[in-house]
């Protein structure tokens, strides 16, 4: 390769590096606000004084975290990745861990039952669940509870179960 061609390639690579740096922003730059002063003609929306914001729950039906690796919502939504901190605008779906425990037990006379999660594209792979033991057996995918009719009296005699019988 000739020396002039090598110099032109080095010059081009330096220009590319400079152009990439020109578009890079850091979290501090985002928090500091715009670098260009705002126009005087534009007015900011008026904010009314109201009660102090309350602590936002993880989900409307769940007050705390449900996994040891999960951070509370107030700490999880911080940093340059999450710019929107108005929690009223963010979805708060019901926690599935609470909703699945409202499903009634599906009683069966079979020793082995099949769960497909509803079948079709909304379902999950077919799995076989053993209901021999006197306990509520759950699907590993969707969490639906199954129990053998033979063990019904034993399960109903228990003081507390995690699913409605």
DSSP file (Angstrom, degrees, kcal/mol; ACC not computed):
  #  RESIDUE AA STRUCTURE BP1 BP2  ACC     N-H-->O    O-->H-N    N-H-->O    O-->H-N    TCO  KAPPA ALPHA  PHI   PSI    X-CA   Y-CA   Z-CA
    1    1 A X              0   0    0      0, 0.0     2,-0.1     0, 0.0     0, 0.0   0.000 360.0 360.0 360.0 138.7    0.0    0.0    0.0
    2    2 A X     >  -     0   0    0      1,-0.1     4,-2.0     4,-0.0     5,-0.1  -0.345 360.0-119.8 -76.8 158.2    1.4    3.4   -0.9
    3    3 A X  H  > S+     0   0    0      1,-0.2     4,-2.3     2,-0.2     5,-0.2   0.869 112.1  52.5 -66.1 -38.0    2.2    6.0    1.8
    4    4 A X  H  > S+     0   0    0      1,-0.2     4,-2.1     2,-0.2    -1,-0.2   0.897 110.1  48.4 -67.3 -38.4   -0.3    8.6    0.4
    5    5 A X  H  > S+     0   0    0      2,-0.2     4,-1.9     1,-0.2    -1,-0.2   0.893 110.9  51.0 -67.0 -38.8   -3.1    6.0    0.5
    6    6 A X  H  X S+     0   0    0     -4,-2.0     4,-2.1     2,-0.2    -2,-0.2   0.902 110.0  50.0 -64.0 -42.1   -2.2    5.0    4.0
    7    7 A X  H  X S+     0   0    0     -4,-2.3     4,-2.4     1,-0.2    -2,-0.2   0.899 109.6  50.5 -63.6 -40.7   -2.3    8.7    5.2
    8    8 A X  H  X S+     0   0    0     -4,-2.1     4,-2.1     1,-0.2    -1,-0.2   0.873 110.3  49.9 -67.2 -35.3   -5.7    9.3    3.6
    9    9 A X  H  X S+     0   0    0     -4,-1.9     4,-2.3     2,-0.2    -1,-0.2   0.892 111.0  49.2 -68.6 -38.9   -7.1    6.2    5.3
   10   10 A X  H  X S+     0   0    0     -4,-2.1     4,-2.2     2,-0.2    -2,-0.2   0.914 111.1  49.9 -64.9 -41.9   -5.7    7.3    8.7
   11   11 A X  H  X S+     0   0    0     -4,-2.4     4,-2.1     1,-0.2    -2,-0.2   0.909 111.4  49.1 -62.1 -42.8   -7.2   10.8    8.1
   12   12 A X  H  X S+     0   0    0     -4,-2.1     4,-2.2     1,-0.2    -2,-0.2   0.901 109.6  50.9 -64.5 -41.8  -10.6    9.2    7.3
   13   13 A X  H  X S+     0   0    0     -4,-2.3     4,-2.1     1,-0.2    -1,-0.2   0.881 109.8  50.9 -65.5 -36.8  -10.5    7.0   10.4
   14   14 A X  H  X S+     0   0    0     -4,-2.2     4,-2.2     2,-0.2    -1,-0.2   0.903 109.7  50.3 -65.1 -40.3   -9.8   10.0   12.6
   15   15 A X  H  X S+     0   0    0     -4,-2.1     4,-2.4     2,-0.2    -2,-0.2   0.894 110.2  50.0 -65.0 -39.6  -12.7   11.9   11.0
   16   16 A X  H  X S+     0   0    0     -4,-2.2     4,-2.2     2,-0.2    -1,-0.2   0.908 109.7  50.7 -64.6 -41.4  -15.0    9.0   11.7
   17   17 A X  H  X S+     0   0    0     -4,-2.1     4,-1.9     1,-0.2    -2,-0.2   0.902 111.7  48.1 -63.3 -40.5  -13.9    8.8   15.3
   18   18 A X  H  X S+     0   0    0     -4,-2.2     4,-1.6     1,-0.2    -2,-0.2   0.898 110.7  50.7 -66.7 -40.4  -14.5   12.5   15.7
   19   19 A X  H  X S+     0   0    0     -4,-2.4     4,-0.7     1,-0.2    -2,-0.2   0.867 109.9  50.2 -68.2 -34.2  -18.0   12.3   14.1
   20   20 A X  H >< S+     0   0    0     -4,-2.2     3,-0.7     1,-0.2     4,-0.5   0.892 109.5  51.2 -69.1 -38.0  -19.0    9.4   16.4
   21   21 A X  H >< S+     0   0    0     -4,-1.9     3,-0.8     1,-0.2    -1,-0.2   0.816 100.6  63.9 -67.0 -29.4  -17.8   11.3   19.5
   22   22 A X  H 3< S+     0   0    0     -4,-1.6    -1,-0.2     1,-0.2    -2,-0.2   0.800 107.2  42.3 -66.1 -27.4  -19.9   14.3   18.4
   23   23 A X  T << S+     0   0    0     -4,-0.7     2,-0.3    -3,-0.7    -1,-0.2   0.474  90.1 105.5 -99.0  -2.2  -23.1   12.3   18.8
   24   24 A X    <   -     0   0    0     -3,-0.8     2,-0.3    -4,-0.5    -3,-0.0  -0.612  48.2-173.8 -80.6 135.8  -22.3   10.5   22.0
   25   25 A X        -     0   0    0     -2,-0.3     2,-0.2     4,-0.0    -2,-0.0  -0.926  10.6-146.1-125.7 153.9  -24.0   11.7   25.2
   26   26 A X     >  -     0   0    0     -2,-0.3     4,-1.9     1,-0.1     5,-0.1  -0.671  31.6-105.2-111.7 170.2  -23.6   10.8   28.8
   27   27 A X  H  > S+     0   0    0     -2,-0.2     4,-2.4     1,-0.2     5,-0.2   0.874 120.7  55.1 -62.6 -37.6  -26.1   10.5   31.6
   28   28 A X  H  > S+     0   0    0      1,-0.2     4,-2.0     2,-0.2    -1,-0.2   0.897 106.7  50.2 -64.0 -39.3  -24.7   13.7   33.1
   29   29 A X  H  > S+     0   0    0      2,-0.2     4,-0.8     1,-0.2    -1,-0.2   0.888 111.2  49.0 -66.5 -37.6  -25.3   15.6   29.8
   30   30 A X  H  < S+     0   0    0     -4,-1.9     3,-0.5     1,-0.2    -2,-0.2   0.903 113.2  46.5 -67.0 -40.6  -28.9   14.3   29.7
   31   31 A X  H  < S+     0   0    0     -4,-2.4    -2,-0.2     1,-0.2    -1,-0.2   0.818 104.9  61.6 -71.2 -29.8  -29.6   15.3   33.3
   32   32 A X  H  < S-     0   0    0     -4,-2.0    -1,-0.2     1,-0.2    -2,-0.2   0.756 107.6-127.7 -69.3 -23.4  -28.0   18.7   32.8
   33   33 A X     <  -     0   0    0     -4,-0.8    -1,-0.2    -3,-0.5     2,-0.1  -0.552  49.2 -16.9 106.1-174.2  -30.6   19.6   30.1
   34   34 A X        -     0   0    0     -2,-0.2     4,-0.1     1,-0.1    -4,-0.0  -0.376  46.4-145.6 -70.8 144.2  -30.3   20.9   26.6
   35   35 A X  S    S+     0   0    0     -2,-0.1     2,-0.5     2,-0.1    -1,-0.1   0.793  86.8  69.2 -76.7 -28.7  -27.1   22.4   25.5
   36   36 A X  S    S-     0   0    0      1,-0.0    -2,-0.1    -3,-0.0     2,-0.0  -0.788  95.7-114.2 -91.9 129.6  -28.9   24.9   23.3
   37   37 A X        -     0   0    0     -2,-0.5    -2,-0.1     1,-0.1     3,-0.1  -0.335  35.8-107.6 -63.8 143.9  -30.9   27.6   25.2
   38   38 A X        -     0   0    0      1,-0.1    -1,-0.1    -4,-0.1     2,-0.1  -0.330  37.2 -98.2 -70.6 152.4  -34.7   27.3   24.7
   39   39 A X        -     0   0    0      1,-0.1     3,-0.4    -2,-0.0    -1,-0.1  -0.419  23.6-133.0 -70.3 147.2  -36.5   29.9   22.6
   40   40 A X  S    S+     0   0    0      1,-0.2    -1,-0.1    -2,-0.1    -2,-0.1   0.802 100.5  64.2 -71.4 -29.6  -38.2   32.7   24.6
   41   41 A X  S    S+     0   0    0      2,-0.1     2,-0.2     0, 0.0    -1,-0.2   0.799  87.7  82.4 -68.8 -28.2  -41.4   32.4   22.6
   42   42 A X        -     0   0    0     -3,-0.4     2,-0.4     1,-0.0    -4,-0.0  -0.551  67.8-155.6 -79.4 140.9  -42.1   28.9   23.9
   43   43 A X        -     0   0    0     -2,-0.2     2,-0.2     3,-0.0     3,-0.1  -0.916  14.1-123.9-117.1 144.7  -43.7   28.5   27.3
   44   44 A X        -     0   0    0     -2,-0.4     3,-0.1     1,-0.1     2,-0.0  -0.550  38.6 -95.0 -81.9 149.5  -43.4   25.5   29.5
   45   45 A X        -     0   0    0     -2,-0.2     2,-0.3     1,-0.1    -1,-0.1  -0.340  44.0-108.2 -63.3 146.3  -46.6   23.9   30.8
   46   46 A X        -     0   0    0     -3,-0.1     2,-0.5     1,-0.0    -1,-0.1  -0.588  27.2-148.9 -79.1 133.8  -47.8   25.0   34.1
   47   47 A X        -     0   0    0     -2,-0.3     2,-0.3    -3,-0.1    -1,-0.0  -0.906  10.6-143.2-104.7 126.1  -47.4   22.6   37.0
   48   48 A X        -     0   0    0     -2,-0.5     2,-0.4     1,-0.1     0, 0.0  -0.658  20.5-113.9 -89.3 144.6  -50.0   22.7   39.7
   49   49 A X        +     0   0    0     -2,-0.3     2,-0.2     3,-0.0     3,-0.1  -0.616  50.2 156.5 -76.6 130.6  -49.0   22.2   43.3
   50   50 A X        -     0   0    0     -2,-0.4     3,-0.1     1,-0.2    -1,-0.0  -0.705  46.0 -50.4-138.8-171.0  -50.6   19.0   44.6
   51   51 A X  S    S-     0   0    0     -2,-0.2    -1,-0.2     1,-0.1     3,-0.1  -0.267  71.4 -86.0 -65.4 157.2  -50.1   16.4   47.3
   52   52 A X        -     0   0    0      1,-0.1    -1,-0.1    -3,-0.1     2,-0.0  -0.331  55.0 -95.7 -62.0 143.7  -46.7   14.8   47.6
   53   53 A X        -     0   0    0     -3,-0.1     2,-0.2     1,-0.1    -1,-0.1  -0.340  40.2-134.9 -64.1 141.8  -46.2   11.8   45.3
   54   54 A X        -     0   0    0      1,-0.1     2,-0.2    -3,-0.1    -1,-0.1  -0.514  31.7 -82.9 -92.7 164.7  -46.9    8.5   47.0
   55   55 A X        -     0   0    0     -2,-0.2     2,-0.4     1,-0.1    -1,-0.1  -0.495  46.0-131.2 -67.7 130.5  -44.8    5.4   46.7
   56   56 A X        -     0   0    0     -2,-0.2    18,-0.2    -3,-0.0    17,-0.2  -0.719  18.5-132.3 -88.6 130.3  -45.7    3.5   43.5
   57   57 A X        -     0   0    0     -2,-0.4     6,-0.2     1,-0.1     3,-0.1  -0.336  19.2-115.2 -76.1 161.5  -46.3   -0.2   43.9
   58   58 A X  S    S-     0   0    0      4,-0.6     2,-0.3     1,-0.3     5,-0.2   0.930  99.2  -9.2 -60.1 -46.2  -44.8   -2.8   41.7
   59   59 A X  B >  S-A   62   0A   0      3,-1.6     3,-2.1     5,-0.1    -1,-0.3  -0.953  81.0-101.6-146.5 156.8  -48.2   -3.8   40.4
   60   60 A X  T 3  S+     0   0    0     32,-0.6    34,-0.1    -2,-0.3    33,-0.1   0.776 124.1  38.0 -56.7 -25.6  -51.7   -2.7   41.7
   61   61 A X  T 3  S+     0   0    0     32,-0.2     2,-0.4     1,-0.1    -1,-0.3   0.282 111.1  65.3-107.7  11.5  -52.1   -6.0   43.5
   62   62 A X  B <   -A   59   0A   0     -3,-2.1    -3,-1.6     1,-0.1    -4,-0.6  -0.968  53.5-173.1-138.5 118.9  -48.5   -6.5   44.7
   63   63 A X        +     0   0    0     -2,-0.4    -5,-0.2    -6,-0.2     2,-0.2   0.808  69.3  24.8 -83.6 -30.7  -46.9   -4.2   47.2
   64   64 A X  S    S-     0   0    0      1,-0.1    -5,-0.1    -7,-0.1     2,-0.0  -0.615  95.4 -68.5-127.2-175.2  -43.3   -5.5   47.2
   65   65 A X        -     0   0    0     -2,-0.2    -1,-0.1     1,-0.1    -2,-0.1  -0.335  29.6-155.9 -73.6 157.7  -40.9   -7.3   44.9
   66   66 A X  S    S+     0   0    0      1,-0.1     2,-0.3    -4,-0.1    -1,-0.1   0.326  73.9  48.3-118.7   5.8  -41.5  -11.0   44.1
   67   67 A X  S >  S-     0   0    0      3,-0.1     3,-1.4     1,-0.1    -1,-0.1  -0.996  75.3-129.8-143.1 143.7  -38.0  -12.2   43.3
   68   68 A X  T 3  S+     0   0    0     -2,-0.3    -1,-0.1     1,-0.3    -3,-0.0   0.779 109.9  54.1 -63.8 -24.9  -34.7  -11.7   45.2
   69   69 A X  T 3  S+     0   0    0      2,-0.1     2,-0.3    -3,-0.0    -1,-0.3   0.560  89.6  96.8 -85.4  -6.6  -33.0  -10.4   42.0
   70   70 A X    <   -     0   0    0     -3,-1.4     2,-0.3     1,-0.0    -5,-0.1  -0.658  66.1-143.5 -87.6 136.4  -35.7   -7.8   41.3
   71   71 A X        -     0   0    0     -2,-0.3     5,-0.1     1,-0.1    -2,-0.1  -0.674  32.3 -93.5 -91.7 151.7  -35.0   -4.2   42.5
   72   72 A X    >>  -     0   0    0     -2,-0.3     4,-2.5     1,-0.1     3,-1.0  -0.264  38.7-110.6 -59.0 153.9  -37.8   -2.1   43.8
   73   73 A X  H 3> S+     0   0    0      1,-0.3     4,-1.7     2,-0.2    -1,-0.1   0.845 116.6  59.0 -58.0 -36.8  -39.5    0.1   41.2
   74   74 A X  H 34 S+     0   0    0      1,-0.2    -1,-0.3   -18,-0.2    -2,-0.0   0.828 116.4  33.6 -64.8 -30.4  -38.1    3.3   42.7
   75   75 A X  H X4 S+     0   0    0     -3,-1.0     3,-0.6     1,-0.1    -2,-0.2   0.730 113.0  60.4 -93.7 -25.9  -34.5    2.0   42.2
   76   76 A X  H 3< S+     0   0    0     -4,-2.5     2,-0.6     1,-0.2    -2,-0.2   0.829  98.4  57.6 -73.3 -31.5  -35.1    0.0   39.0
   77   77 A X  T 3< S+     0   0    0     -4,-1.7     2,-0.3    -5,-0.2    -1,-0.2  -0.261  87.4 103.7 -97.1  47.6  -36.3    3.0   36.9
   78   78 A X    <   +     0   0    0     -3,-0.6     3,-0.3    -2,-0.6     4,-0.1  -0.845  48.0  49.8-123.8 162.4  -33.1    5.1   37.3
   79   79 A X  S >  S-     0   0    0     -2,-0.3     3,-0.7     1,-0.2    -3,-0.0  -0.349  98.4 -56.3 102.4 176.4  -30.2    6.0   35.2
   80   80 A X  T 3  S+     0   0    0      1,-0.2    -1,-0.2    -2,-0.1     3,-0.1   0.695 125.1  65.5 -69.0 -18.4  -29.8    7.2   31.6
   81   81 A X  T 3  S+     0   0    0     -3,-0.3     2,-0.8     1,-0.2    -1,-0.2   0.875  99.6  52.9 -72.9 -35.1  -31.8    4.3   30.1
   82   82 A X    <   +     0   0    0     -3,-0.7    -1,-0.2     1,-0.2    -3,-0.1  -0.862  57.4 162.8-105.8 104.2  -35.1    5.4   31.8
   83   83 A X        +     0   0    0     -2,-0.8     2,-0.7    -3,-0.1    -1,-0.2   0.764  56.7  78.3 -90.5 -27.1  -35.9    9.0   31.0
   84   84 A X        +     0   0    0      1,-0.1    -1,-0.1     2,-0.0     6,-0.0  -0.742  45.1 164.5 -89.6 116.7  -39.5    8.9   32.0
   85   85 A X        +     0   0    0     -2,-0.7     2,-1.1     4,-0.0    -1,-0.1   0.355  42.6 107.6-112.0   4.1  -40.0    9.0   35.7
   86   86 A X    >   -     0   0    0      1,-0.2     3,-1.4     2,-0.0     4,-0.3  -0.734  51.9-167.6 -82.0 102.4  -43.7    9.9   35.7
   87   87 A X  G >  S+     0   0    0     -2,-1.1     3,-0.7     1,-0.3    -1,-0.2   0.662  77.7  72.1 -71.5 -15.9  -45.1    6.6   36.9
   88   88 A X  G 3  S+     0   0    0      1,-0.2    -1,-0.3    -3,-0.1     4,-0.1   0.796  98.6  49.5 -66.8 -25.8  -48.7    7.6   36.0
   89   89 A X  G <  S+     0   0    0     -3,-1.4     2,-0.3     2,-0.1    -1,-0.2   0.571  97.1  84.3 -88.6 -10.2  -47.8    7.3   32.3
   90   90 A X  S <  S-     0   0    0     -3,-0.7     2,-0.1    -4,-0.3    -5,-0.0  -0.707  87.2-106.2 -96.1 144.8  -46.2    3.8   32.7
   91   91 A X        -     0   0    0     -2,-0.3     2,-0.3     1,-0.1    -2,-0.1  -0.388  25.9-166.5 -68.8 144.6  -48.3    0.6   32.6
   92   92 A X        -     0   0    0     -4,-0.1   -32,-0.6    -2,-0.1     3,-0.1  -0.697  13.9-171.2-129.0  79.0  -48.8   -1.2   35.8
   93   93 A X        -     0   0    0     -2,-0.3   -32,-0.2     1,-0.1   -33,-0.1  -0.279  34.7 -92.2 -70.0 157.5  -50.1   -4.7   35.0
   94   94 A X        -     0   0    0    -35,-0.2     2,-0.4   -34,-0.1    -1,-0.1  -0.423  47.1-103.6 -65.0 143.5  -51.4   -7.0   37.6
   95   95 A X    >>  -     0   0    0      1,-0.2     4,-1.7    -2,-0.1     3,-1.1  -0.574  23.2-147.4 -71.8 124.4  -48.7   -9.3   38.9
   96   96 A X  H 3> S+     0   0    0     -2,-0.4     4,-2.4     1,-0.3     5,-0.2   0.778  94.0  67.8 -64.6 -27.1  -49.3  -12.8   37.4
   97   97 A X  H 34 S+     0   0    0      1,-0.2     4,-0.5     2,-0.2    -1,-0.3   0.832 106.9  39.7 -64.5 -30.8  -47.9  -14.4   40.5
   98   98 A X  H <4 S+     0   0    0     -3,-1.1     3,-0.3     2,-0.1    -1,-0.2   0.857 114.4  52.6 -83.0 -38.4  -51.0  -13.2   42.4
   99   99 A X  H >< S+     0   0    0     -4,-1.7     3,-1.5     1,-0.2     4,-0.2   0.864 103.8  55.4 -68.1 -36.3  -53.5  -13.8   39.7
  100  100 A X  G >< S+     0   0    0     -4,-2.4     3,-1.2     1,-0.3    -1,-0.2   0.803  99.7  61.4 -69.4 -26.7  -52.6  -17.4   39.1
  101  101 A X  G 3  S+     0   0    0     -4,-0.5    63,-0.4    -3,-0.3    -1,-0.3   0.467  95.0  63.3 -79.0   0.5  -53.2  -18.2   42.8
  102  102 A X  G <  S+     0   0    0     -3,-1.5     2,-0.3    -4,-0.1    -1,-0.2   0.496  79.5 105.3 -94.7  -6.8  -56.9  -17.1   42.2
  103  103 A X  S <  S-     0   0    0     -3,-1.2    61,-0.4    -4,-0.2     3,-0.1  -0.556  75.1-121.9 -73.6 133.1  -57.4  -20.0   39.8
  104  104 A X        -     0   0    0     -2,-0.3    41,-0.3    59,-0.1    61,-0.2  -0.372  33.3 -93.5 -73.0 157.0  -59.4  -22.9   41.2
  105  105 A X        -     0   0    0     59,-1.9     2,-0.8    39,-0.1    41,-0.2  -0.465  32.0-132.2 -69.2 137.6  -58.0  -26.4   41.3
  106  106 A X  E     -b  146   0B   0     39,-2.1    41,-1.9    -2,-0.2     2,-0.3  -0.848  23.6-149.4 -92.9 111.1  -58.8  -28.6   38.3
  107  107 A X  E     +b  147   0B   0     -2,-0.8     2,-0.3    39,-0.2    41,-0.2  -0.612  21.0 176.0 -85.1 139.7  -60.0  -31.9   39.8
  108  108 A X  E     -b  148   0B   0     39,-1.9    41,-3.3    -2,-0.3    42,-0.4  -0.957  37.4-147.4-140.6 156.6  -59.3  -35.1   37.8
  109  109 A X  S    S+     0   0    0     -2,-0.3     2,-0.2    39,-0.2    39,-0.1   0.472  76.1  95.4 -97.9  -6.7  -59.8  -38.8   38.1
  110  110 A X  S    S-     0   0    0      1,-0.1    -2,-0.1    20,-0.0     3,-0.1  -0.519  71.0-140.8 -84.9 151.4  -56.7  -39.5   36.0
  111  111 A X  S    S+     0   0    0      1,-0.2    20,-3.2    -2,-0.2     2,-0.4   0.773  94.0  36.3 -78.9 -27.7  -53.2  -40.1   37.5
  112  112 A X  E    S-D  130   0C   0     18,-0.2     2,-0.3    19,-0.1    -1,-0.2  -0.994  73.2-170.7-129.0 128.3  -51.6  -38.1   34.7
  113  113 A X  E     -D  129   0C   0     16,-2.6    16,-3.1    -2,-0.4     2,-0.4  -0.812  16.0-132.5-116.3 159.4  -53.1  -34.9   33.2
  114  114 A X  E     -D  128   0C   0     -2,-0.3     2,-0.4    14,-0.2    14,-0.2  -0.916  15.5-167.4-112.7 135.3  -52.0  -32.9   30.2
  115  115 A X  E     +D  127   0C   0     12,-2.3    12,-2.0    -2,-0.4    26,-0.0  -0.990  18.0 165.4-123.6 129.2  -51.6  -29.1   30.2
  116  116 A X    >   -     0   0    0     -2,-0.4     8,-2.5    10,-0.2     3,-1.0   0.342  53.3-116.4-118.1   1.0  -51.2  -27.1   27.0
  117  117 A X  T 3  S-     0   0    0      6,-0.3    -2,-0.1     1,-0.2     8,-0.0   0.801  81.7 -42.2  69.1  29.2  -52.0  -23.6   28.4
  118  118 A X  T 3  S-     0   0    0      5,-0.1    -1,-0.2     6,-0.0     5,-0.1   0.213  93.4-115.1 101.1 -15.0  -55.1  -23.2   26.3
  119  119 A X  S X  S+     0   0    0     -3,-1.0     3,-0.6     1,-0.2     4,-0.2   0.058  75.2  64.4  72.8 172.4  -53.6  -24.6   23.1
  120  120 A X  G >  S-     0   0    0      1,-0.2     3,-1.3     2,-0.2    -1,-0.2  -0.203 112.9 -37.1  70.8-164.3  -52.9  -22.8   19.8
  121  121 A X  G 3  S+     0   0    0      1,-0.3    -1,-0.2    -3,-0.1    -2,-0.1   0.725 138.6  55.9 -68.9 -20.2  -50.4  -20.0   19.5
  122  122 A X  G <  S+     0   0    0     -3,-0.6    -1,-0.3    -4,-0.1    -2,-0.2   0.532  99.7  77.4 -87.5  -4.9  -51.3  -18.6   22.9
  123  123 A X  S <  S-     0   0    0     -3,-1.3     2,-0.3    -4,-0.2    -6,-0.3   0.091  74.2-121.6 -87.8-160.4  -50.5  -21.8   24.7
  124  124 A X        -     0   0    0     -8,-2.5    -5,-0.2     1,-0.1     3,-0.1  -0.843  45.4 -61.4-136.9 173.4  -47.3  -23.6   25.7
  125  125 A X        -     0   0    0     -2,-0.3     2,-0.2     1,-0.1    16,-0.1  -0.256  64.4 -97.9 -58.7 147.2  -45.7  -26.9   24.9
  126  126 A X        -     0   0    0    -10,-0.1     2,-0.3   -12,-0.1   -10,-0.2  -0.480  48.2-179.2 -68.9 128.7  -47.7  -29.9   26.1
  127  127 A X  E     -D  115   0C   0    -12,-2.0   -12,-2.3    -2,-0.2     2,-0.5  -0.936  23.2-130.6-129.2 156.5  -46.5  -31.3   29.4
  128  128 A X  E     -D  114   0C   0     -2,-0.3     2,-0.5   -14,-0.2   -14,-0.2  -0.903  18.9-158.7-109.1 131.2  -47.7  -34.2   31.6
  129  129 A X  E     -D  113   0C   0    -16,-3.1   -16,-2.6    -2,-0.5     2,-0.5  -0.943  11.4-137.9-117.2 127.2  -48.4  -33.6   35.3
  130  130 A X  E     -D  112   0C   0     -2,-0.5   -18,-0.2   -18,-0.2     3,-0.2  -0.710  18.9-179.6 -84.7 125.9  -48.5  -36.5   37.8
  131  131 A X        +     0   0    0    -20,-3.2    17,-0.4    -2,-0.5   -19,-0.1   0.005  48.4 110.3-113.6  26.8  -51.4  -36.2   40.3
  132  132 A X        +     0   0    0    -21,-0.3    -1,-0.1     2,-0.1     2,-0.1   0.875  61.8  76.4 -68.0 -39.0  -50.6  -39.4   42.3
  133  133 A X  S    S-     0   0    0     -3,-0.2     2,-2.4     1,-0.1    15,-0.4  -0.388  93.9-109.6 -78.2 151.8  -49.5  -37.5   45.5
  134  134 A X  S    S+     0   0    0     -2,-0.1     2,-0.3    13,-0.1    -1,-0.1  -0.395  87.4  88.8 -78.7  65.7  -52.0  -35.9   47.9
  135  135 A X  S    S-     0   0    0     -2,-2.4     2,-0.7    -4,-0.1    13,-0.3  -0.948  87.6 -89.8-150.9 167.2  -51.0  -32.4   46.9
  136  136 A X        -     0   0    0     -2,-0.3     2,-0.4    11,-0.1    11,-0.2  -0.770  41.9-156.3 -85.4 119.2  -51.9  -29.7   44.4
  137  137 A X  E     -C  146   0B   0      9,-2.9     9,-3.3    -2,-0.7     2,-0.3  -0.803   8.8-156.6 -97.7 137.2  -49.6  -30.1   41.3
  138  138 A X  E     -C  145   0B   0     -2,-0.4     2,-0.3     7,-0.2     7,-0.2  -0.814  21.7-106.7-115.8 154.4  -49.0  -27.1   39.1
  139  139 A X     >  -     0   0    0      5,-1.7     4,-1.1    -2,-0.3   -10,-0.0  -0.587  23.1-140.8 -73.1 135.0  -48.1  -26.7   35.5
  140  140 A X  T  4 S+     0   0    0     -2,-0.3    -1,-0.1     2,-0.1    -2,-0.0   0.733  97.1  41.0 -71.5 -21.2  -44.5  -25.5   35.2
  141  141 A X  T  4 S+     0   0    0    -16,-0.1    -1,-0.1     3,-0.1   -25,-0.0   0.929 132.4  12.8 -89.5 -57.4  -45.3  -23.2   32.3
  142  142 A X  T  4 S-     0   0    0      2,-0.1    -2,-0.1   -42,-0.0   -26,-0.0   0.596  90.7-126.1-104.3 -12.0  -48.6  -21.5   33.2
  143  143 A X     <  +     0   0    0     -4,-1.1     2,-0.1     1,-0.2    -3,-0.1   0.550  48.0 160.0  83.0   7.5  -49.0  -22.4   36.9
  144  144 A X        -     0   0    0     -6,-0.1    -5,-1.7     1,-0.1     2,-0.3  -0.420  37.8-125.1 -65.6 137.0  -52.5  -23.9   36.6
  145  145 A X  E     - C   0 138B   0    -41,-0.3   -39,-2.1    -7,-0.2     2,-0.3  -0.644  28.9-178.8 -90.2 141.0  -53.3  -26.2   39.6
  146  146 A X  E     +bC 106 137B   0     -9,-3.3    -9,-2.9    -2,-0.3     2,-0.3  -0.972   3.0 173.4-132.6 147.6  -54.3  -29.8   39.2
  147  147 A X  E     -b  107   0B   0    -41,-1.9   -39,-1.9    -2,-0.3     2,-0.3  -0.988  34.0-107.0-152.3 153.6  -55.2  -32.4   41.8
  148  148 A X  E >   -b  108   0B   0    -17,-0.4     3,-1.5   -15,-0.4   -39,-0.2  -0.636  21.5-134.1 -83.3 137.6  -56.6  -36.0   41.9
  149  149 A X  G >  S+     0   0    0    -41,-3.3     3,-1.4    -2,-0.3     4,-0.3   0.776 103.8  68.9 -60.1 -27.8  -60.2  -36.4   43.0
  150  150 A X  G 3  S+     0   0    0    -42,-0.4    -1,-0.3     1,-0.3     3,-0.3   0.800 102.7  43.9 -61.3 -30.2  -59.0  -39.3   45.2
  151  151 A X  G <> S+     0   0    0     -3,-1.5     4,-2.3     1,-0.2    -1,-0.3   0.211  81.5 107.8-100.3  13.3  -57.2  -36.8   47.5
  152  152 A X  H <> S+     0   0    0     -3,-1.4     4,-2.6     1,-0.2     5,-0.2   0.909  76.8  49.9 -61.4 -46.0  -60.0  -34.2   47.6
  153  153 A X  H  > S+     0   0    0     -4,-0.3     4,-1.5    -3,-0.3    -1,-0.2   0.909 112.2  48.6 -61.1 -42.4  -61.0  -34.9   51.3
  154  154 A X  H  > S+     0   0    0      1,-0.2     4,-0.6     2,-0.2    -1,-0.2   0.933 113.4  46.1 -63.0 -45.7  -57.4  -34.7   52.4
  155  155 A X  H >< S+     0   0    0     -4,-2.3     3,-0.6     1,-0.2    -2,-0.2   0.863 112.3  50.5 -68.1 -35.1  -56.8  -31.4   50.6
  156  156 A X  H 3< S+     0   0    0     -4,-2.6    -1,-0.2     1,-0.2    -2,-0.2   0.761 105.0  58.3 -73.2 -23.5  -60.0  -29.9   51.8
  157  157 A X  H 3< S+     0   0    0     -4,-1.5    -1,-0.2    -5,-0.2    -2,-0.2   0.646  83.3 103.1 -79.0 -14.0  -59.2  -30.8   55.4
  158  158 A X  S << S-     0   0    0     -4,-0.6     3,-0.1    -3,-0.6    -3,-0.0  -0.441  75.7-133.0 -68.8 142.0  -55.9  -28.8   55.2
  159  159 A X  S    S+     0   0    0      1,-0.2     2,-0.4    -2,-0.1    -1,-0.1   0.884  85.5  14.4 -65.2 -37.7  -56.2  -25.4   57.1
  160  160 A X        -     0   0    0     -3,-0.0     2,-0.3     2,-0.0    -1,-0.2  -1.000  61.7-178.8-141.3 136.2  -54.7  -23.4   54.2
  161  161 A X        -     0   0    0     -2,-0.4     4,-0.1    -3,-0.1    -6,-0.0  -0.942  32.8-128.3-128.1 156.4  -54.0  -24.0   50.6
  162  162 A X  S    S+     0   0    0     -2,-0.3     2,-0.3     2,-0.1    -1,-0.0   0.625  94.7  47.2 -79.7 -11.6  -52.3  -21.7   48.0
  163  163 A X  S    S-     0   0    0    -61,-0.1     2,-0.2     0, 0.0   -59,-0.1  -0.936  94.6-103.0-125.3 149.1  -55.2  -22.2   45.5
  164  164 A X              0   0    0    -61,-0.4   -59,-1.9   -63,-0.4    -2,-0.1  -0.542 360.0 360.0 -70.3 135.8  -59.0  -22.1   46.0
  165  165 A X              0   0    0     -2,-0.2    -1,-0.2   -61,-0.2   -61,-0.1   0.447 360.0 360.0 -89.0 360.0  -60.4  -25.6   46.1
